[in-house]
């Protein structure tokens, strides 16, 4: 799902939202979002109705429409929120990384940790392919295009093999998505170290040009 080096990726904005004008309004809007996140994760988008969200948020039904136009607007806002939160988390995690391989490993670790902590948000992204295909496409294409650009820079620096960078970015995104799906969503736990090492080894041996350091680790 996620490109690892998010520096330079522009945020994605979906739908209309009524911005709160007071601190109390911000708190109410946040309650709605967290309730919607829980409902979408538990029941799925199509089985969730607005009354489920308002009941869980403990607000009057009419209050919902002060902040959001409809259920789809909430869904799109959560998609945007996921993009922001994940990008920020990984950006911090990458501080100090010097090589592209270090970026890949640290980014994968932080992504797996994030999904384990926020499986509801991860499910929302997968639901998007059925709820809002434009949002689903924009979410992945936004990450993949910036990711391919960064991989291209690593190729030019002699770190990555001369491959199709678009195909490579989607391949890497696919690997970490399905590993996260297996361990964090299906099994409901953290991604084990053995799985992380397998992912890193696949990336290192399949796409990266061997360095003396990488050969010494074997």
C-alpha positions as CSV (number, residue, x, y, z in Angstrom):
1,X,0.0,0.0,0.0
2,X,2.7,2.4,0.9
3,X,5.8,3.9,-0.6
4,X,8.5,4.2,2.0
5,X,10.1,7.5,1.4
6,X,7.2,10.0,1.5
7,X,9.3,13.2,1.5
8,X,7.9,15.3,-1.4
9,X,4.5,13.5,-1.7
10,X,1.7,16.0,-1.8
11,X,-1.3,15.3,0.4
12,X,-4.5,14.1,-1.2
13,X,-7.8,16.0,-0.4
14,X,-11.2,14.4,-1.0
15,X,-14.7,15.8,-0.7
16,X,-16.2,18.7,1.1
17,X,-16.1,19.2,4.9
18,X,-17.4,22.0,7.1
19,X,-14.4,23.1,9.1
20,X,-15.0,23.7,12.8
21,X,-14.7,27.2,14.1
22,X,-14.2,26.4,17.8
23,X,-12.2,24.0,19.9
24,X,-15.4,22.3,21.0
25,X,-16.3,21.9,17.3
26,X,-12.9,20.4,16.6
27,X,-13.4,17.9,19.4
28,X,-16.9,17.0,18.1
29,X,-15.6,16.5,14.6
30,X,-12.8,14.3,15.9
31,X,-15.3,12.2,17.8
32,X,-17.3,11.7,14.6
33,X,-14.1,10.6,12.7
34,X,-13.0,8.2,15.3
35,X,-16.5,6.7,15.6
36,X,-16.7,6.4,11.8
37,X,-13.2,4.7,11.7
38,X,-14.4,2.1,14.2
39,X,-17.7,1.5,12.4
40,X,-16.1,1.2,9.0
41,X,-13.5,-1.2,10.4
42,X,-16.1,-3.3,12.3
43,X,-19.0,-3.4,9.8
44,X,-17.6,-2.2,6.5
45,X,-18.6,1.0,4.6
46,X,-21.7,-0.4,3.0
47,X,-23.2,-1.9,6.2
48,X,-22.5,1.2,8.2
49,X,-25.3,3.9,8.4
50,X,-24.9,7.4,9.8
51,X,-26.9,6.5,12.9
52,X,-24.2,3.9,13.7
53,X,-21.6,6.7,13.6
54,X,-23.7,9.2,15.6
55,X,-24.6,6.6,18.3
56,X,-21.0,5.6,18.7
57,X,-19.9,9.2,18.9
58,X,-22.7,9.9,21.3
59,X,-24.0,12.9,19.4
60,X,-27.4,14.0,18.0
61,X,-28.1,12.8,14.4
62,X,-28.3,16.3,13.1
63,X,-24.9,17.2,14.6
64,X,-23.2,15.0,12.0
65,X,-24.3,17.2,9.1
66,X,-22.8,20.3,10.7
67,X,-19.4,18.8,9.9
68,X,-19.9,16.4,7.1
69,X,-22.0,16.3,4.0
70,X,-22.6,12.6,4.0
71,X,-21.1,9.2,4.8
72,X,-18.9,9.2,1.7
73,X,-17.3,12.5,2.8
74,X,-16.3,11.0,6.1
75,X,-14.8,8.0,4.3
76,X,-12.8,10.3,2.0
77,X,-11.6,12.4,4.9
78,X,-10.3,9.3,6.7
79,X,-8.5,8.3,3.5
80,X,-6.8,11.7,3.5
81,X,-6.0,11.4,7.3
82,X,-4.4,8.0,6.7
83,X,-2.2,9.5,4.1
84,X,-1.1,12.3,6.3
85,X,-0.5,10.2,9.4
86,X,1.4,7.5,7.7
87,X,3.5,9.9,5.7
88,X,4.4,11.8,8.9
89,X,5.3,8.6,10.8
90,X,7.5,7.3,8.1
91,X,9.2,10.6,7.5
92,X,10.3,10.7,11.2
93,X,11.4,7.1,11.1
94,X,13.7,7.7,8.1
95,X,15.7,10.4,9.8
96,X,19.3,9.2,9.9
97,X,19.0,6.7,7.0
98,X,21.9,7.1,4.6
99,X,21.3,4.5,1.9
100,X,18.2,3.5,-0.1
101,X,18.3,0.0,1.4
102,X,18.2,1.5,4.9
103,X,15.3,3.6,3.8
104,X,13.4,0.5,2.5
105,X,14.0,-1.5,5.7
106,X,13.2,1.3,8.1
107,X,10.2,2.4,6.1
108,X,8.8,-1.2,6.0
109,X,9.3,-1.6,9.7
110,X,7.4,1.6,10.4
111,X,4.6,0.8,8.0
112,X,4.1,-2.6,9.6
113,X,4.0,-1.1,13.0
114,X,1.5,1.6,11.8
115,X,-0.8,-1.0,10.3
116,X,-0.7,-3.2,13.4
117,X,-1.8,-0.1,15.5
118,X,-4.4,1.1,13.0
119,X,-5.9,-2.0,11.3
120,X,-9.2,-0.1,10.9
121,X,-7.6,2.6,8.8
122,X,-5.9,-0.1,6.7
123,X,-9.2,-1.8,6.1
124,X,-10.7,1.5,5.0
125,X,-8.1,1.8,2.2
126,X,-8.9,-1.7,1.0
127,X,-12.7,-0.9,1.1
128,X,-12.0,2.2,-1.1
129,X,-11.7,0.0,-4.2
130,X,-15.4,-0.7,-3.9
131,X,-16.5,2.5,-2.3
132,X,-14.7,5.2,-4.3
133,X,-12.4,3.9,-7.1
134,X,-11.1,7.3,-7.9
135,X,-9.9,7.8,-4.3
136,X,-8.5,4.3,-4.3
137,X,-6.6,4.9,-7.5
138,X,-5.4,8.4,-6.4
139,X,-4.2,7.0,-3.1
140,X,-1.9,4.4,-4.6
141,X,-0.8,6.4,-7.7
142,X,0.2,9.3,-5.5
143,X,2.5,7.1,-3.4
144,X,3.8,5.1,-6.3
145,X,4.7,8.0,-8.5
146,X,6.8,9.7,-5.8
147,X,8.2,6.3,-4.8
148,X,9.3,5.5,-8.4
149,X,11.0,8.9,-8.6
150,X,13.0,8.2,-5.4
151,X,13.9,4.7,-6.7
152,X,15.1,6.3,-9.9
153,X,17.4,8.6,-8.0
154,X,18.8,5.5,-6.2
155,X,19.3,3.9,-9.6
156,X,21.2,6.9,-10.9
157,X,23.3,6.8,-7.7
158,X,24.2,3.1,-8.5
159,X,22.2,1.6,-5.6
160,X,19.3,0.1,-7.6
161,X,19.3,-2.0,-10.7
162,X,18.3,-0.5,-14.0
163,X,14.7,-1.7,-14.0
164,X,11.2,-0.2,-14.7
165,X,10.9,2.1,-11.7
166,X,7.1,2.2,-11.9
167,X,6.8,-1.6,-11.9
168,X,9.3,-1.7,-9.1
169,X,7.5,0.7,-6.9
170,X,4.2,-1.1,-7.3
171,X,6.0,-4.4,-6.7
172,X,7.4,-3.1,-3.4
173,X,4.1,-1.6,-2.4
174,X,2.4,-4.9,-3.1
175,X,4.8,-6.9,-1.1
176,X,4.5,-4.9,2.1
177,X,0.7,-4.5,1.7
178,X,0.0,-8.3,1.6
179,X,2.5,-9.1,4.4
180,X,0.7,-6.5,6.5
181,X,-2.6,-7.9,5.5
182,X,-1.6,-11.4,6.6
183,X,0.0,-10.7,10.0
184,X,-1.7,-7.4,11.2
185,X,-5.2,-7.9,9.8
186,X,-5.8,-11.6,9.3
187,X,-3.8,-12.7,12.4
188,X,-4.4,-9.6,14.4
189,X,-0.9,-9.1,15.6
190,X,2.5,-7.6,14.8
191,X,4.5,-8.5,11.8
192,X,7.2,-10.9,13.0
193,X,10.9,-10.3,12.6
194,X,11.3,-13.3,10.4
195,X,8.7,-11.8,7.9
196,X,10.4,-8.4,8.0
197,X,13.8,-10.0,7.2
198,X,12.2,-12.0,4.4
199,X,10.8,-8.8,2.9
200,X,14.1,-6.9,3.2
201,X,16.0,-9.9,1.6
202,X,13.6,-10.0,-1.3
203,X,14.1,-6.3,-1.9
204,X,17.9,-6.4,-1.4
205,X,18.5,-9.4,-3.7
206,X,15.9,-8.6,-6.3
207,X,16.4,-4.9,-6.9
208,X,19.6,-3.6,-5.3
209,X,23.1,-3.8,-6.6
210,X,25.2,-5.7,-4.2
211,X,27.6,-3.7,-2.0
212,X,30.5,-5.1,0.1
213,X,28.4,-4.6,3.2
214,X,25.4,-6.5,1.9
215,X,27.7,-9.4,0.8
216,X,29.3,-9.5,4.2
217,X,25.9,-9.9,5.9
218,X,25.3,-13.3,4.1
